[in-house]
């Protein structure tokens, strides 16, 4: 309870019905937004909401009315922001858990108080700052995306997968595994962002990324294999790339290239990059890359697919 009050201060004094009435928002809209943000519905007899909850619910309803946004659009945005915020909160909780002693309740309380007083106001400012910065970058990139005839966006999508991760994870202790995952996420993220791509998500021992053009995606894939594989204890990587029409929703990418890239990476050998026919065609005249065609192989859901091994061109 102390932790809850420190992280989200304010007296709990409203039941769900009272909060809806005070904010002027109907129950259906309020509960739809609440679920979209990733929170379970509160029992009707539970006093769980603060003045801040009521104020923000009223503000959200006011934004809907002023902008004329469709509720479905707002719900989609709430869901995306809720998922991102939940991940940030979980990551920060990992740090807090390391810093607060468990064996002494008094010291733990004192440490929690100090962290809340010193860190939370700054973290609030940083979150807004980073959101605004990322919004600016996303807006700029959206104007650069080449629209496809089908109404989506033409992009290249890649999956980078750690070879032998399952075996390695069984050998590591809990702390070592956590450090390993942090290191993998940090190094892959640095390579992707510094090369002009966007980290879409991490899925266990796998990273998904996107790029506006095939050349950028190819450069990212090769750099991941060259600079991340077998460095600082990381096992070798393998990467699959595909290019085509994708749909961007809630920070994620969907479409045939995504599914194909996911299949291709499973066919790749460690420390190698495989690409599809579309990526090969886009880079066929690019002197920075060279390709080795592989025998056509059957890929579940796609039939027989032509793949190519991608390498950097030899320096002149």
C-alpha positions in Angstrom: 0.0 0.0 0.0 2.9 2.4 0.8 4.4 1.7 -2.6 1.1 2.3 -4.3 0.6 5.6 -2.6 4.1 6.8 -3.3 3.9 6.0 -7.0 0.3 7.2 -7.5 -0.5 9.6 -4.6 -4.0 10.8 -3.8 -6.8 9.7 -1.5 -8.9 6.8 -2.9 -12.4 8.2 -2.3 -14.7 7.3 -5.3 -16.3 4.1 -6.5 -16.6 3.5 -10.2 -20.1 5.0 -10.4 -19.1 8.0 -8.4 -16.1 8.7 -10.6 -18.2 8.4 -13.8 -20.8 10.8 -12.4 -18.3 13.3 -11.1 -16.4 13.3 -14.5 -19.5 13.5 -16.6 -18.5 10.5 -18.6 -20.9 7.6 -19.3 -20.1 4.2 -17.9 -19.6 2.4 -21.2 -17.1 5.0 -22.5 -15.2 5.2 -19.2 -14.9 1.4 -18.8 -13.9 1.0 -22.5 -11.0 3.5 -22.0 -10.0 1.9 -18.7 -9.8 -1.6 -20.2 -7.9 -0.2 -23.3 -5.3 1.3 -21.0 -4.7 -2.2 -19.6 -6.4 -2.1 -16.2 -9.0 -4.6 -14.9 -12.5 -3.3 -14.1 -12.9 -2.2 -10.5 -15.7 -3.8 -8.5 -18.6 -1.4 -8.0 -18.4 -1.4 -4.2 -14.7 -0.7 -4.2 -13.4 2.8 -3.4 -10.5 3.0 -5.7 -10.4 6.3 -7.7 -8.8 9.6 -6.8 -9.4 13.2 -7.9 -6.6 12.7 -10.5 -8.5 9.7 -12.1 -11.7 11.8 -12.3 -9.8 14.8 -13.8 -8.1 12.8 -16.5 -11.3 11.0 -17.4 -13.0 14.3 -17.8 -10.0 15.6 -19.9 -10.2 12.6 -22.2 -13.9 13.1 -22.7 -13.3 16.7 -23.4 -10.6 15.9 -26.0 -13.0 13.5 -27.7 -15.7 16.3 -27.9 -13.3 19.1 -29.1 -11.5 17.2 -31.7 -14.3 15.1 -33.0 -12.2 12.0 -32.8 -13.9 8.6 -33.2 -14.0 6.7 -29.9 -12.4 3.7 -31.7 -9.4 5.8 -32.6 -9.0 7.0 -29.0 -9.3 3.5 -27.7 -6.6 2.3 -30.1 -4.3 5.1 -28.9 -5.1 4.3 -25.3 -4.2 0.7 -25.8 -0.9 1.5 -27.5 0.1 4.0 -24.8 -1.1 1.7 -22.0 1.1 -1.2 -23.3 4.1 1.1 -23.7 3.6 2.6 -20.2 3.2 -0.9 -18.7 6.5 -2.0 -20.2 8.3 1.1 -19.0 6.8 0.7 -15.5 7.9 -3.0 -15.3 11.4 -2.0 -16.4 11.6 0.7 -13.7 10.2 -1.7 -11.1 13.1 -4.1 -11.9 15.5 -1.3 -11.0 13.6 -0.3 -7.9 13.6 -3.9 -6.7 17.4 -4.0 -6.9 17.7 -0.8 -4.9 15.3 -1.5 -2.1 16.4 -4.0 0.6 14.0 -6.8 1.3 15.3 -7.9 4.7 14.6 -4.7 6.6 11.1 -3.1 6.4 12.2 0.2 7.9 15.1 0.6 5.5 12.9 -0.5 2.6 10.3 2.2 3.5 13.0 4.9 3.9 14.5 4.0 0.6 11.1 4.0 -1.1 10.4 7.4 0.3 13.7 8.8 -0.9 13.3 7.3 -4.4 9.8 8.7 -4.8 10.8 12.1 -3.7 14.0 12.3 -5.7 13.3 10.3 -8.8 9.6 10.3 -9.7 9.3 14.0 -10.6 12.3 13.8 -12.9 11.0 10.5 -14.4 7.7 12.2 -15.1 9.4 15.0 -17.0 11.7 12.5 -18.9 8.7 10.4 -20.0 6.9 13.4 -21.5 10.2 14.6 -23.1 11.0 11.2 -24.7 7.4 10.8 -25.9 7.5 14.2 -27.6 10.9 13.4 -29.2 9.7 10.1 -30.4 6.5 11.6 -31.7 8.5 14.1 -33.7 10.7 11.4 -35.2 7.7 9.2 -36.0 5.9 12.1 -37.7 9.0 12.9 -39.8 9.4 9.2 -40.8 5.8 8.8 -41.7 6.1 11.5 -44.4 9.1 9.6 -45.8 7.3 6.3 -46.1 6.5 5.4 -49.6 2.8 4.5 -49.8 1.8 1.4 -51.7 -1.0 1.0 -54.2 -2.8 -1.2 -51.6 -2.9 1.6 -49.1 -0.2 0.4 -46.7 3.5 1.4 -46.7 6.5 -0.1 -48.6 9.1 -1.1 -46.0 11.6 -3.7 -45.2 11.2 -5.8 -42.1 13.8 -7.9 -40.3 14.0 -10.5 -37.5 17.3 -11.1 -35.7 17.4 -14.3 -33.7 20.0 -15.5 -31.3 21.3 -19.0 -32.1 21.5 -21.4 -29.2 19.8 -19.1 -26.8 17.6 -21.9 -25.3 20.7 -24.0 -24.3 22.5 -20.9 -23.0 19.6 -19.7 -20.8 19.6 -23.1 -19.1 23.2 -22.7 -18.1 22.8 -19.2 -16.6 21.6 -18.1 -13.2 18.7 -15.7 -12.8 20.9 -12.6 -12.4 23.2 -13.6 -15.2 20.3 -14.3 -17.5 18.8 -10.8 -16.7 22.2 -9.2 -17.4 22.5 -11.1 -20.7 19.0 -10.0 -21.9 19.7 -6.4 -21.0 23.0 -6.5 -22.9 21.4 -8.1 -26.0 18.5 -5.6 -26.0 20.9 -2.7 -25.6 23.4 -3.7 -28.3 20.7 -4.6 -30.9 18.8 -1.4 -30.2 21.9 0.7 -30.7 22.7 -0.9 -34.0 19.2 -0.6 -35.3 18.6 3.1 -34.3 22.1 4.3 -35.3 21.6 2.8 -38.8 18.3 4.6 -39.4 15.9 1.8 -38.6 13.3 1.4 -35.9 13.2 -1.3 -33.2 9.6 -2.6 -33.4 9.8 -5.1 -30.5 11.8 -7.7 -28.7 10.3 -11.2 -28.4 12.5 -13.2 -26.0 15.7 -14.0 -27.9 14.5 -12.2 -31.0 14.4 -8.6 -32.2 12.0 -7.2 -34.9 13.0 -4.1 -36.8 11.8 -2.0 -39.7 13.4 0.3 -42.2 12.1 2.7 -44.8 14.2 1.1 -47.6 15.9 -2.2 -48.3 19.5 -0.8 -48.3 19.1 0.5 -44.7 17.5 -2.8 -43.6 20.4 -4.8 -45.2 23.0 -2.6 -43.5 21.3 -3.1 -40.2 21.1 -6.9 -40.7 24.8 -7.2 -41.6 25.9 -4.9 -38.8 24.0 -6.9 -36.3 25.7 -10.1 -37.4 29.1 -8.5 -37.5 29.0 -6.4 -34.4 26.7 -8.3 -32.0 27.4 -11.9 -32.8 30.0 -13.5 -30.6 30.8 -10.2 -28.9 30.9 -9.9 -25.1 29.5 -13.3 -24.5 26.6 -13.1 -27.0 26.0 -16.1 -29.2 25.9 -15.7 -33.0 22.9 -14.0 -34.6 21.0 -14.9 -37.7 18.7 -12.4 -39.6 15.8 -12.8 -42.0 14.7 -9.8 -44.2 11.6 -9.3 -46.4 10.4 -6.2 -48.3 6.8 -5.2 -49.3 3.5 -3.7 -48.2 3.0 -3.5 -44.5 0.3 -2.0 -42.2 1.5 0.0 -39.2 -0.8 -0.1 -36.1 -0.1 0.7 -32.5 3.6 0.8 -33.0 3.7 -2.6 -34.6 3.9 -3.8 -38.3 1.7 -6.3 -39.9 1.5 -7.9 -43.4 3.1 -10.5 -45.7 6.7 -9.2 -45.4 6.5 -9.5 -41.6 5.3 -13.1 -41.7 7.8 -14.0 -44.4 10.8 -12.4 -42.6 9.8 -14.4 -39.5 9.8 -17.6 -41.6 13.1 -16.7 -43.3 15.1 -16.2 -40.1 14.3 -19.8 -39.0 15.9 -21.0 -42.3 19.1 -19.0 -41.8 22.3 -20.4 -40.4 24.0 -18.8 -37.5 26.0 -15.6 -38.4 24.2 -15.2 -41.7 21.6 -13.0 -43.3 18.9 -14.3 -45.7 16.6 -12.1 -47.7 13.5 -12.6 -49.9 13.1 -12.0 -53.6 11.8 -8.5 -53.2 14.7 -7.4 -51.1 17.1 -8.9 -53.6 15.4 -7.1 -56.5 15.6 -3.8 -54.6 19.3 -4.2 -54.0 20.4 -6.0 -57.2 22.1 -2.9 -58.6 23.6 -1.7 -55.2 27.3 -2.2 -55.3 27.6 -2.3 -51.5 26.0 -5.8 -51.4 26.4 -9.2 -53.0 24.1 -12.2 -53.0 24.3 -15.9 -53.2 21.0 -17.6 -54.4 19.9 -20.6 -52.4 17.9 -23.6 -53.6 14.2 -22.8 -53.5 12.7 -24.2 -50.3 9.2 -24.8 -49.0 8.1 -22.2 -46.5 4.9 -22.9 -44.5 2.1 -20.6 -45.7 4.2 -19.3 -48.7 4.9 -22.4 -50.8 8.4 -22.6 -52.5 10.3 -19.4 -51.8 13.5 -18.1 -53.4 16.0 -16.9 -50.8 19.4 -15.2 -51.0 22.4 -15.1 -48.7 23.3 -11.4 -48.2 26.9 -10.3 -47.7 28.8 -7.0 -48.0 30.7 -6.4 -51.2 34.4 -6.9 -51.0 36.3 -3.6 -50.6 37.8 -2.3 -53.8 
